[in-house]
């Protein structure tokens, strides 16, 4: 009997056993909060009052309740077991779901889904009202047996739901209701079904046309996961309807051309042109591929942009990020794109973030999702304040094989998606051969993101119709799989048959659809061939090996002293009643006089002044890294904490002169993903001075793929302009091999075509001017990343501090000369070049040296790349009696800058003047771990630099001198 019975007598006589217990429970809720129970119960309790306690007793038999008698424990047990069965159907129903188009070799254990496991019979379950074990049961479901059968149907269709790991009860309940009732409430219309069929046919025929037209070429087809394209279409429609102005997508190579053609709208003719202009046999996917002398990337790594209008007022821009062969490394980059599109940086303070302004879609490979650590790092951004984007759509394009490796060899988890459970991300597995189910899951994902602003993962399970690529023979490693799929109809074929049976399309209509699609493809191919046949190949112009003309580095970066003082005064103000940590209060107050006559500005204060003046110029700033608010070495302190309340305060947020936002975030302990995120943020918002700071310079090792594949080469491969700044603490101070070197040599080895700027500075004013120059060059063709070897012990060294006039006058200087030396050019016999901290060590040694040093001059190369050729040539030419040029460094000889600068110095040295090395000998490890050994080595390097007896005879080369 249901609560909606039309019987007008007292209803309590109609309830007994567990039903009466349920009514008692509802009444208790009603007495506490009437709105917490269903409206029908509210009406009953208002009309009939409380149910009698005596009538809540259960019957005396184990199979059916009686009107009177003592409670029956056996009946209670069956009721509890029925509840367990429902819970397990919801939790483990995915194990029996029809989610594998080609089936599985090992049937899963689904005993937890069967009533027999709990000693329940059909009669036992039929004795329970449906609502007693399924609170949201449809009205057509009358009893427990029918409820169990319907729940099993819901949870074992083409969907496999995994929501049990979601901690938030409101989210879990919402997801459960959507699975059990919500998805069925949104069937596709007839037009939507025919449109879906047409899209599947476009996807399928695009791939088959490529097979016929470009045999022997490869493009990593989507076949077997064709539903991906209509799923992306649906995401675009849904998020555009919700107001998203930008949709950021990232994916690896599989299916990329199909997505470019159908989701991004890249013309077929342009895609075919790339095939026609490629060599007959393409090289491996990671090579330069189709280039003939110009720098580019293979077609299945390239991205695109598209603006889509939906109706008259909504316009959405879709961006598919360029991506290298390193699978999944585009993930944080795309997330950076999305956050940049969501942030409003036009006012002081932190940027105002509107999650609805942009959406992020990342397509993963099944083997890569489980195997690549960058995936976990990127998933961790989900709810981090500086990195969240209101929910990323994750789609695993799951063909159940990685290159030639089967799932059993590529992961230890049951599903490829299991990693996402640790991040409380809802997961739905869906059969790629059921396109309507695929769209239903997308709609659930979109509603979830809109409601909860969190990530959602769809595991799109299909298969791979070809080998790893179109030239690969898959039968070598997967003979049984490919025997199955050869006889397996495509998703489009299956869906066409289903619509024919429903009477929505005819055989003739399907044939006509295909004919029109193929004709369009053929026409595009003819168009792609025409310029080639006419002899006018529309190929990119070859890039010359000669470097482009360099713009003058003398960008005006000085700031009037009065402006600096006004800004400085404002930065030393904090809210009334704010309790500053005593020690920090004393440190900051010392900055009040640094700009006075005779004052000196240290490194941390120079940085703060640079940031403040850049904000005053209207340029937003974003800086992140481990401990970046304070600075690893406690030199920054741009975010202060109230010692009583813990409240945060940033002086740059209340700066009256600021005309743009300032964002500083302590990052997660993930170098690779954070650096990728900041690169993406900067590429998408080039006006922002974006800075990533390594806690220690050697930590950059963990971000090497992002450096190699994006930062160093992104401009040449993809025309992506970035002005990202990387601050890498570097310097030999006896802290061992892991905290000495930021691997300067690696960046210098990759330096070419003016792809970035590499600096190793020795004064705070140089840092001030370089940061300001970097900000000014953003949004221009001169924009390029800045790699800076950042100091540690020098942060508070008085020799690095600069006078106020150095900030209000001048600009960044690629080469600095040692004050007090070189005054008699004709007397100079040895010219030392060095860079960074070793220059300060040499400066300190000069103070202690009482001998005549007129024979010696020292120059600091502050900008190592682009190499300051002109400045160095002029410097060398000033000394007519040079006997040798010496490069001094603290790194081992096979590291640091020596191998980079040696040929450049030799090329500029007078013919008879040798170029020598003074520093540590070659090593496999960057530095010693013993402080005493380090000190001895440093002393020997300095002594070697000042050893006049080791001067080379003019015209006679000498062996490099190492500290031994």
Secondary structure, 3 states (H helix, E strand, C coil): CCCCCCCCCCHHHHCCHHHHHHHHHHHHHHHHCHHHCCHHHHHHHHHHCCCCHHHHCCCCCCCCCCCCCCCCHHHHHHHHHHHHHHHHHHHHHHHHCCCCCCCCCCCCCCHHHCHHHHCCCHHHHHCCEHHHHCCCCCCCCCEHHHHHHHHHHHHCCCEEEECCCCCCHHHHHHHHHHHHHHHHHCCCCHHHHHHHHHHHHHHHHHHHHHHHHCCCCCCCCCCCCCHHHHHHHHHHHHHHHCCCCEEEEECCCCCHHHHHHHCCCCCHHHHHHHHHCCCCCCCCCCCCCCCCCCCCCCHHHCCEEEEEEECCCEEEEEEECCCCCCCCCHHHHHHHHHHHHHEECCCCCCCEECHHHEEEEEEEEHHHHHHCHHHHHHHHHHHCCCCCCCCEEEEEEECCEECCEEHHHHCCCCCCCHHHHHHCCEEEEEECCCHHHHHHHHHHHHHHHHHHCCCEEEEEECCCCCCCCCCCCHHHCCHHHHHHHHCCCCHHHHHHHHHHHHCCCCHHHHHHHHHHHHHHHHHHHHHHHHHHHCCCCCCCCCCCCCCCCCCCCCCCCCCCHHHHHHHHHHHCCCCCCCCCCHHHHHHHHHHHHCCCCCCCECHHHHHHHHHHHHHHCCCCEEEEECCCCCCCCCCCCCCEECCCCCCEECHHHCCCCCCCCEEEEECCCCHHHHHHHHHHHHHHCCCCEEEEEECCHHHHHHHHHHHHHHHCCHHHHHCCCCCCEEEEECCCCCCCHHHCCCCHHHHHHCCCCCCEEEEECCCHHHHHHHHHHHHHHCCCCCCCEEEEEECCHHHHCCCCCECCHHHHCCCCCCEEECCCCCCCHHHCCEEEEECCHHHHHHHHHHHHCCCCCCCEEEEEECEEECCCHHHHHHHHHCCCCCCEEEEEEEEECCCCCHHHHHHHHHHHCCCCCEEEEEEECCCCCCCCCCHHHHHHHHHHHHHHHCCHHHCCCCCCCCCCEEEC
